[in-house]
Structures are given as structure tokens and as C-alpha cells.
Amino acid sequence: MKKRYNWTPYWLILPSVIYLALFFAWPMVQALTLSVWDNTARLRLHAEASTRSAIAGSLPRGTPIEVLERQGNVLDPDDLGQSNLRTEVWFRIRGETVDGQVIEGWAPETRVRVRSTDATGAPTTGTIRPRIGAAADPLTSLYSEPSIVSEVVGRLEANTTVTIDELTTLELWYLIRGESGGEAIEGWAPSRYVQVYSDNVSGRIDSGDAGELTLRYIQAMINDRFFWPAFWTTLLLMVIIIPVQFVLAIIMALIIQQQLRGSSFFLYVFAIALGVSELAVGIVWYAIFTQNGYLNSILVSLGWLAAPIPYLTADTRYWIIIAIWLAEIWRATAIVMVIVVSGLQAISHEVLEAADLFGANLWKRVRYVILPMLKPSLQVALILRTILALQVFAVVIALSGGDVVTVLANEAYRQYYTLRNVNVAAAYAGLILLLSMFSAIIYLRMVRSHEETQG
């Protein structure tokens, strides 16, 4: 009899897989893509003045170009308002020639002077504009389509009265020529992607419609004047915060584990910071360290200071680091403590009693029994705390304004919100992600349990 395969475990984990794909994997891929992909790097040129025509080649953004010819194409109303978009209006008009023949066709707005409009403001009648100059053609051509390359259906003299039946807005297309890789490339491009100079014969590619891989955003991040201060400050905070937090968290967990009278009270006191937001913590510690804050008030009232000290200034940057260090230790040590307490609960009392029976004091029990058996919990706590340290943001903003002392998360925010540079912000976010993953790998390799080492 064929054994029936059990699909139940896979159905149970399917929601988790979908959640990770939608809210972790997809945003992560998008962020990393933004940091290395330039969506407007190259402009594709068309063989004809139409998006449906064949691609004749492409030119990089910023390439100098020569304008050879121009033509108008009907514009989608939804595209109006785009930057660099150059348009022209054409009228479909009716008028009589000198011999009394009625002709109808399209003429550019520049050749028709509007004389009257309807209630909605749409033009209804006008006259043909005269041409200035002895060598200028006195007649205005009417076309079968709103384009100068379409068939000419007739010609009208200057000052002829015409009826305006319809109007349409066209986007200018340019036949341009430029060089890419030493090769001359020629083709049509919409005006929205091209900047034409005042001489109307030269210009540059202002934006593209095709992307390519690039290191430009990563280079912009590294060359940013705030990058290296933010990078080193972030690493400094990790180095001075995480070890102290782990020592305090283990001490706090051991106090709770001893189940002394009032141990529940200690648990509640230690866990208070878990209910306070990061920004609120920053504001509280700002109120402590500001020039007129609690610290100066207490020291001055005790006579230990003659006048308040300005701690949080550009000249006392080290005090800002100390304030951030204290605020983060107070805020996030409880997270590590909760994980360590959970790990301690899994350690058998018989093991601890055996260690005590063999004469191990508290230090030896912690070093040779508790810490080795806590390694799985410590792995989780280290990874979680390092990720949180890399993401520290609101405390830095509250205590320094984000200028005197800055971190990587603050620079990602500055690039995204203040400078509106999404790609460089994504590069910062990608760097934070890579640092988190790198540190997690180190912790998983260094803090290994006995079972993992044997495996």
C-alpha cells in the first residue's frame, strides 16, 4: 500500500512563508535594488517619432546631443505637467480660399490668432496670422493630421477668418544625434527626456527611460560628508553599549532567578523601560542632561557646581555620546534581561545543585555552568541587540538633533526625507542590513552551544 504523504506541516508553515516573502524578502530586495539600479540611466531612441517604433539605440543620461529635426505627437492628458515636457497646440480649422473653396485641416496654434471663445473658454473662431519678412511665405498650410510631416490639404491667406472645430495638445519629439562609446547614435526622443538649449540645435539627455546597474549611489553614500562620522559613531555605540548591557542583564536575571523575597518587584522595575518608546527615552534623558535639566539642578543645589554645565553642545560631543550610551542602556537592557531570564528557566535545578554540591561558588557556577548553557539564548539576545543598536535613531535625534552626533539610521532618514534621495537612502539601509547579517553570522559562529560544536 502506497504511503500517504503528510502535507499538514507544510500547510502550517505556509502563512509564515507568505508573511516573510511579503514583509521581509520583497522589501529587502526592493531596497537593495534601489541602491544599485538607476532607473533613468539611459534614454532609448526610436527609429520614428513614436513609442511603438523600433529602438534605434540608447544614450546615457547627460550625453550632449545635436537636434536635427522636431515633430509633434498627440499627448496623453495624464502626462501633462511633467518636467521638461515641451508641447504645442494644434487647431482643426475651416476657412475659405480666395476663390471661395472651403478647406478644412490642422494648423499649429502659432499660425492662428483666436478671436472668440465659448462659455468653457474653448476657442471657436480666429484669423490666420500674417508672416513677417519679405522672404516669408504669405500662405499658411493646413495638414491632414496635427503634424508638419502629414499631407498638406490646402493653404490659406493671411487674415482669413476661420472656424476652430477642435484642438489637440502635442508633445514635441526631437530627432537627435549623440555619441556613446565612440559610436554616433541617431534617433527620435520625446521632449520630456531632453533638455534643449536656447539655440534650439544643441542640448543634453536630461533623463532616461531605461535602467542599468550602477555604483553611483553607493559612491554618493561613501562620499557623503556625514557617512564616516555616522559609521564610526554607530560602531562605537555598539562597542560601548552591548557588553555593558549583557553584564547588567545577566546580573538582573540572576537576581530574579534567585527567587528572593520581592523578586517580582525587581522584575517589574527592571522591565519598566520596555513600555517606553525610543523617542520618549531620548526626551527624558534630554531633560536630564540639558543645561537647565535635572542633573545640573541637583549638582548646583548641592553646591558641587558653581554654574550649570552645557552638556549637549558641539563642543561637548563626548557628553552627547555618554548621554546616548546611558539612555540606550536604560532603555534596552530589559530586552536582553527577558531573554536571559527565559534561558535561565530552561536550566535544570539539578545541574545547579550538583555544581553547588561540588563546591562551585557563584562565579564558577556562572562561568562554567550557567553561561555555557545560556549560549542559545545569548545568541538570540546578541543578534537582536546588535540589530537594535544599528537602528538607534530617535535617541540620537532627541539628544543631538542629528547633526553634532549622527548615526547610519539618521543618515538614511536624512537622505530619504530631507534630501529626497531615495537611492542613497536605500544604500544606507542596505549597509545597515549587511552589517546586521554580518554580525549575526559572527555571533552564530562564536557563541555556539556544545551540541552545535559537536555537530
C-alpha positions as CSV (number, residue, x, y, z in Angstrom):
1,M,0.0,0.0,0.0
2,K,1.4,3.4,-1.0
3,K,2.2,5.6,1.9
4,R,0.2,8.8,2.1
5,Y,2.4,11.9,2.3
6,N,1.7,14.2,5.2
7,W,1.2,17.8,3.9
8,T,0.0,19.2,7.2
9,P,3.3,20.7,8.4
10,Y,3.8,22.5,5.1
11,W,0.3,24.0,5.3
12,L,1.0,25.1,8.8
13,I,4.2,27.0,7.9
14,L,2.7,28.4,4.7
15,P,1.3,31.6,6.3
16,S,4.8,32.2,7.8
17,V,6.4,31.8,4.5
18,I,4.0,34.2,2.8
19,Y,4.5,36.7,5.6
20,L,8.3,36.6,5.3
21,A,8.1,36.9,1.5
22,L,5.7,39.9,1.6
23,F,7.0,41.8,4.5
24,F,10.7,40.9,4.6
25,A,12.1,39.4,1.4
26,W,10.3,41.6,-1.1
27,P,11.0,44.9,0.7
28,M,14.6,43.9,1.3
29,V,15.1,43.1,-2.4
30,Q,13.5,46.4,-3.4
31,A,15.7,48.3,-1.1
32,L,18.9,46.6,-2.3
33,T,17.7,47.1,-5.9
34,L,17.2,50.9,-5.4
35,S,20.8,51.2,-4.1
36,V,22.4,49.6,-7.2
37,W,19.9,50.2,-10.0
38,D,19.5,53.5,-11.8
39,N,16.0,53.6,-13.4
40,T,16.8,56.6,-15.6
41,A,20.4,55.8,-16.7
42,R,19.8,55.6,-20.4
43,L,17.4,57.0,-23.0
44,R,16.2,54.7,-25.7
45,L,16.0,56.4,-29.1
46,H,13.3,55.3,-31.6
47,A,13.6,54.9,-35.4
48,E,10.4,57.0,-35.8
49,A,8.7,59.6,-33.6
50,S,6.5,57.0,-31.9
51,T,6.9,54.8,-28.8
52,R,5.7,51.9,-30.9
53,S,8.6,52.2,-33.4
54,A,11.8,50.2,-33.2
55,I,14.6,51.1,-30.9
56,A,17.5,52.7,-32.8
57,G,19.9,52.8,-29.9
58,S,20.4,54.4,-26.5
59,L,22.3,57.2,-25.0
60,P,23.5,57.7,-21.3
61,R,21.9,60.4,-19.2
62,G,23.9,63.7,-19.5
63,T,25.1,63.0,-23.1
64,P,25.5,66.1,-25.2
65,I,23.2,66.0,-28.3
66,E,22.6,67.7,-31.6
67,V,18.9,68.4,-32.5
68,L,18.3,67.6,-36.2
69,E,14.6,67.8,-36.5
70,R,11.4,68.1,-34.4
71,Q,7.9,66.8,-34.7
72,G,4.7,66.9,-32.5
73,N,2.8,63.8,-31.4
74,V,-0.6,63.7,-29.6
75,L,-0.1,63.8,-25.9
76,D,-1.9,61.8,-23.3
77,P,-3.6,64.3,-20.9
78,D,-2.3,62.3,-17.9
79,D,1.2,63.2,-19.0
80,L,0.7,67.0,-18.8
81,G,2.8,68.7,-16.1
82,Q,5.9,66.5,-16.4
83,S,9.2,68.3,-16.1
84,N,11.0,69.3,-19.3
85,L,7.8,68.5,-21.3
86,R,7.6,70.8,-24.3
87,T,4.2,70.9,-26.1
88,E,2.5,72.7,-28.9
89,V,-1.2,73.2,-29.6
90,W,-2.8,72.5,-33.0
91,F,-6.3,73.6,-34.2
92,R,-8.6,71.9,-36.7
93,I,-10.0,74.8,-38.6
94,R,-12.2,75.6,-41.6
95,G,-11.9,78.6,-43.9
96,E,-12.3,79.8,-47.5
97,T,-9.6,80.4,-50.0
98,V,-9.6,83.4,-52.3
99,D,-11.5,81.5,-54.9
100,G,-14.3,80.6,-52.5
101,Q,-13.3,77.0,-51.9
102,V,-13.8,75.7,-48.3
103,I,-10.9,73.8,-46.9
104,E,-10.5,72.0,-43.6
105,G,-7.4,70.8,-41.8
106,W,-4.9,71.2,-39.0
107,A,-2.7,74.2,-38.3
108,P,-0.4,75.0,-35.4
109,E,-1.5,77.5,-32.7
110,T,1.3,79.8,-33.8
111,R,-0.4,80.4,-37.1
112,V,-3.9,81.2,-35.8
113,R,-5.0,84.2,-33.8
114,V,-8.0,83.3,-31.6
115,R,-10.8,85.9,-31.9
116,S,-13.7,84.4,-29.8
117,T,-14.3,81.5,-27.3
118,D,-17.3,79.7,-26.0
119,A,-18.6,79.6,-22.4
120,T,-16.0,77.0,-21.4
121,G,-13.1,79.0,-22.8
122,A,-12.6,76.8,-25.8
123,P,-11.7,78.8,-29.0
124,T,-14.4,79.0,-31.7
125,T,-13.2,81.5,-34.3
126,G,-9.9,83.1,-35.3
127,T,-7.9,84.6,-38.2
128,I,-4.7,83.4,-40.0
129,R,-1.7,85.3,-38.7
130,P,0.4,87.1,-41.4
131,R,4.0,86.1,-41.8
132,I,6.6,88.8,-41.2
133,G,9.5,89.2,-43.6
134,A,9.8,89.9,-47.3
135,A,11.0,86.3,-48.0
136,A,8.4,84.6,-45.8
137,D,5.6,82.6,-47.5
138,P,2.4,84.6,-47.1
139,L,0.2,81.4,-47.2
140,T,-0.4,79.1,-44.2
141,S,-0.5,75.3,-44.9
142,L,-3.3,73.1,-43.5
143,Y,-2.4,69.5,-42.8
144,S,-4.5,66.3,-42.8
145,E,-3.1,65.4,-39.3
146,P,-1.7,67.6,-36.5
147,S,1.8,67.1,-37.7
148,I,4.0,69.0,-40.2
149,V,5.0,65.7,-41.8
150,S,1.5,64.8,-42.7
151,E,-0.2,65.6,-46.1
152,V,-1.0,69.3,-46.9
153,V,-4.7,69.6,-47.7
154,G,-4.7,73.3,-48.6
155,R,-3.4,76.8,-48.0
156,L,-5.0,79.9,-46.6
157,E,-4.0,83.6,-46.9
158,A,-3.2,85.9,-44.0
159,N,-6.1,87.4,-42.1
160,T,-8.6,84.8,-43.4
161,T,-11.4,84.2,-40.9
162,V,-11.6,80.6,-39.8
163,T,-13.8,78.4,-37.6
164,I,-12.0,76.4,-34.9
165,D,-13.6,73.0,-34.6
166,E,-11.1,71.2,-32.4
167,L,-7.8,71.5,-30.6
168,T,-5.2,69.0,-29.5
169,T,-2.0,69.2,-27.5
170,L,1.1,67.6,-29.0
171,E,4.4,66.7,-27.3
172,L,7.5,67.7,-29.2
173,W,9.7,64.8,-30.3
174,Y,13.3,65.5,-31.4
175,L,15.5,63.7,-33.9
176,I,18.8,63.8,-32.1
177,R,22.3,62.6,-32.5
178,G,24.8,61.8,-29.8
179,E,27.8,59.6,-29.1
180,S,28.0,56.6,-26.8
181,G,31.2,54.5,-26.6
182,G,32.7,56.4,-29.6
183,E,29.7,55.5,-31.8
184,A,27.3,58.1,-33.2
185,I,23.7,57.2,-32.5
186,E,20.7,58.9,-34.0
187,G,17.0,58.6,-33.3
188,W,13.8,60.2,-32.0
189,A,13.1,61.0,-28.4
190,P,10.3,62.7,-26.5
191,S,10.9,66.2,-25.2
192,R,10.3,65.1,-21.6
193,Y,13.7,63.4,-21.6
194,V,15.7,66.0,-23.4
195,Q,16.9,69.5,-22.4
196,V,17.3,71.7,-25.5
197,Y,19.4,74.8,-25.1
198,S,18.3,78.3,-26.3
199,D,19.9,77.9,-29.7
200,N,17.4,75.1,-30.4
201,V,20.1,73.0,-32.1
202,S,22.0,71.6,-29.1
203,G,21.2,70.1,-25.7
204,R,21.7,67.1,-23.4
205,I,19.9,63.9,-22.3
206,D,18.2,65.1,-19.1
207,S,16.7,61.8,-18.1
208,G,16.3,58.2,-19.3
209,D,13.6,55.6,-19.7
210,A,15.8,52.5,-19.2
211,G,17.8,51.4,-16.2
212,E,21.2,49.8,-15.6
213,L,23.3,48.6,-12.7
214,T,25.4,51.3,-11.1
215,L,27.6,52.0,-8.1
216,R,26.8,55.7,-8.3
217,Y,24.5,55.7,-5.2
218,I,26.9,53.7,-3.1
219,Q,29.7,56.1,-4.1
220,A,27.5,59.0,-3.2
221,M,26.8,57.5,0.2
222,I,30.6,56.9,0.9
223,N,31.5,60.4,-0.3
224,D,28.7,62.0,1.8
225,R,30.4,64.1,4.5
226,F,28.2,62.6,7.2
227,F,28.9,59.0,6.2
228,W,32.1,58.2,8.1
229,P,31.1,60.1,11.3
230,A,27.8,58.2,11.2
231,F,29.6,54.9,10.5
232,W,32.2,55.2,13.3
233,T,29.7,56.5,15.8
234,T,27.4,53.6,15.1
235,L,30.2,51.1,15.7
236,L,31.3,53.0,18.8
237,L,27.8,52.8,20.3
238,M,27.7,49.1,19.6
239,V,31.0,48.5,21.3
240,I,30.3,50.5,24.4
241,I,26.6,49.6,24.8
242,I,26.3,45.9,24.1
243,P,28.9,44.5,26.6
244,V,27.6,46.6,29.4
245,Q,24.0,45.7,28.7
246,F,24.8,42.0,28.7
247,V,26.7,42.2,32.1
248,L,23.8,44.1,33.6
249,A,21.2,41.9,32.0
250,I,22.8,38.7,33.4
251,I,23.1,40.3,36.9
252,M,19.4,41.4,36.8
253,A,18.4,37.9,35.5
254,L,20.3,36.2,38.3
255,I,18.7,38.4,40.9
256,I,15.3,37.4,39.6
257,Q,16.3,33.7,39.3
258,Q,17.3,33.6,43.0
259,Q,13.6,34.0,43.8
260,L,14.3,36.2,46.8
261,R,11.5,38.0,48.6
262,G,10.4,40.8,46.4
263,S,11.9,39.3,43.2
264,S,8.7,40.0,41.3
265,F,9.1,43.7,42.3
266,F,12.6,43.7,40.8
267,L,11.2,42.2,37.6
268,Y,8.6,44.9,37.3
269,V,11.1,47.6,38.0
270,F,13.7,46.2,35.5
271,A,11.0,45.9,32.8
272,I,9.6,49.4,33.1
273,A,11.8,50.6,30.2
274,L,10.1,48.1,27.8
275,G,6.9,50.1,27.9
276,V,8.7,53.4,26.9
277,S,9.2,54.4,23.3
278,E,12.7,55.2,22.0
279,L,11.8,58.9,21.4
280,A,10.3,59.2,24.8
281,V,13.5,57.8,26.3
282,G,15.5,60.4,24.3
283,I,13.3,63.2,25.6
284,V,13.6,62.0,29.2
285,W,17.4,61.9,29.1
286,Y,17.5,65.2,27.2
287,A,15.6,66.7,30.2
288,I,18.3,65.2,32.5
289,F,21.3,66.5,30.5
290,T,20.2,69.8,29.1
291,Q,21.8,72.9,30.6
292,N,18.8,73.6,32.8
293,G,17.9,70.0,33.3
294,Y,17.7,67.8,36.4
295,L,21.4,66.9,36.5
296,N,22.6,70.5,36.6
297,S,19.8,71.4,39.0
298,I,20.8,68.7,41.5
299,L,24.6,69.4,41.3
300,V,24.1,73.2,41.6
301,S,21.7,72.8,44.6
302,L,24.2,70.5,46.3
303,G,27.0,73.1,45.8
304,W,29.1,70.8,43.6
305,L,28.8,73.1,40.6
306,A,29.0,76.9,40.6
307,A,27.1,77.2,37.4
308,P,25.2,74.8,35.1
309,I,27.3,73.0,32.6
310,P,26.2,72.8,28.9
311,Y,26.5,69.1,28.2
312,L,24.7,68.7,24.9
313,T,26.7,71.1,22.6
314,A,29.0,70.8,19.6
315,D,32.0,71.5,22.0
316,T,31.0,68.7,24.3
317,R,30.4,65.9,21.8
318,Y,31.7,63.3,24.3
319,W,28.9,64.2,26.7
320,I,26.3,63.5,23.9
321,I,27.9,60.1,23.4
322,I,27.7,59.4,27.2
323,A,24.0,60.6,27.3
324,I,23.1,58.3,24.3
325,W,25.0,55.4,26.0
326,L,23.1,55.8,29.3
327,A,19.8,56.3,27.5
328,E,20.3,53.1,25.4
329,I,21.5,51.0,28.4
330,W,18.4,52.1,30.4
331,R,16.0,51.6,27.5
332,A,17.2,48.2,26.0
333,T,18.8,46.3,28.8
334,A,15.4,44.9,29.8
335,I,15.1,43.3,26.4
336,V,18.3,41.3,26.9
337,M,17.2,40.5,30.5
338,V,13.9,39.0,29.5
339,I,15.7,36.7,27.0
340,V,18.3,35.7,29.6
341,V,15.6,35.0,32.2
342,S,13.9,32.7,29.7
343,G,17.2,30.9,29.2
344,L,17.7,30.5,32.9
345,Q,14.3,29.0,33.3
346,A,15.4,26.2,31.0
347,I,18.5,25.3,33.1
348,S,17.7,22.3,35.4
349,H,17.9,23.0,39.1
350,E,19.6,19.6,39.5
351,V,22.5,20.9,37.4
352,L,22.9,23.9,39.6
353,E,22.6,21.9,42.8
354,A,25.2,19.5,41.5
355,A,27.6,22.4,40.9
356,D,26.9,23.7,44.4
357,L,27.5,20.2,45.8
358,F,30.9,20.0,44.3
359,G,31.8,23.3,45.9
360,A,31.4,25.7,43.0
361,N,30.9,29.2,44.2
362,L,28.7,31.8,42.4
363,W,31.4,32.9,40.0
364,K,32.3,29.4,39.0
365,R,28.6,28.4,38.6
366,V,28.1,31.4,36.3
367,R,31.2,30.9,34.3
368,Y,31.3,27.1,33.9
369,V,27.6,26.1,34.1
370,I,25.2,28.9,33.5
371,L,26.9,30.8,30.7
372,P,27.7,27.7,28.6
373,M,24.1,26.5,28.9
374,L,22.8,30.0,28.1
375,K,24.6,30.2,24.7
376,P,21.4,29.6,22.6
377,S,19.7,32.4,24.5
378,L,22.8,34.7,24.3
379,Q,22.9,34.1,20.5
380,V,19.3,35.4,20.2
381,A,20.0,38.3,22.6
382,L,23.2,39.4,20.8
383,I,21.7,39.3,17.4
384,L,18.6,41.2,18.5
385,R,20.5,43.8,20.5
386,T,23.0,44.4,17.7
387,I,20.2,45.0,15.2
388,L,18.6,47.4,17.6
389,A,22.0,49.2,18.1
390,L,22.4,49.6,14.4
391,Q,18.9,51.1,14.2
392,V,19.3,53.5,17.0
393,F,17.7,56.8,15.8
394,A,15.2,58.6,17.9
395,V,17.5,58.8,21.0
396,V,20.2,60.4,18.8
397,I,17.8,62.9,17.3
398,A,16.5,63.9,20.7
399,L,19.9,64.3,22.3
400,S,21.9,65.8,19.5
401,G,19.5,66.9,16.8
402,G,21.2,64.5,14.4
403,D,23.9,67.0,13.4
404,V,26.5,67.1,16.1
405,V,26.3,63.3,16.6
406,T,24.8,61.2,13.8
407,V,24.4,57.5,13.1
408,L,23.7,55.4,10.0
409,A,19.9,55.3,10.6
410,N,19.8,59.0,10.9
411,E,21.6,59.5,7.6
412,A,19.2,57.1,5.9
413,Y,16.4,59.3,7.2
414,R,18.1,62.5,6.1
415,Q,18.7,61.2,2.6
416,Y,15.1,60.0,2.2
417,Y,13.1,62.8,3.9
418,T,15.3,65.9,3.8
419,L,17.2,65.4,0.5
420,R,14.6,63.3,-1.2
421,N,17.3,61.0,-2.5
422,V,15.6,57.6,-2.3
423,N,18.5,55.7,-3.9
424,V,21.2,56.9,-1.5
425,A,18.8,56.3,1.4
426,A,18.4,52.7,0.2
427,A,22.2,52.4,0.1
428,Y,22.4,53.4,3.8
429,A,19.6,50.9,4.6
430,G,21.4,48.2,2.6
431,L,24.6,48.9,4.6
432,I,22.7,48.6,7.9
433,L,21.2,45.3,6.7
434,L,24.6,43.9,5.7
435,L,26.2,44.9,9.0
436,S,23.3,43.2,10.8
437,M,23.7,40.0,8.8
438,F,27.5,40.0,9.2
439,S,27.3,40.5,13.0
440,A,24.6,37.7,13.2
441,I,26.9,35.3,11.3
442,I,29.8,36.2,13.7
443,Y,27.6,35.6,16.8
444,L,26.3,32.3,15.4
445,R,29.9,31.1,14.8
446,M,31.5,32.4,18.0
447,V,28.7,31.8,20.6
448,R,28.0,28.1,19.8
449,S,26.4,25.6,22.2
450,H,28.0,22.3,22.9
451,E,25.6,20.5,20.6
452,E,26.4,22.9,17.7
453,T,30.1,22.4,18.3
454,Q,29.8,18.6,18.2
455,G,27.6,18.8,15.1
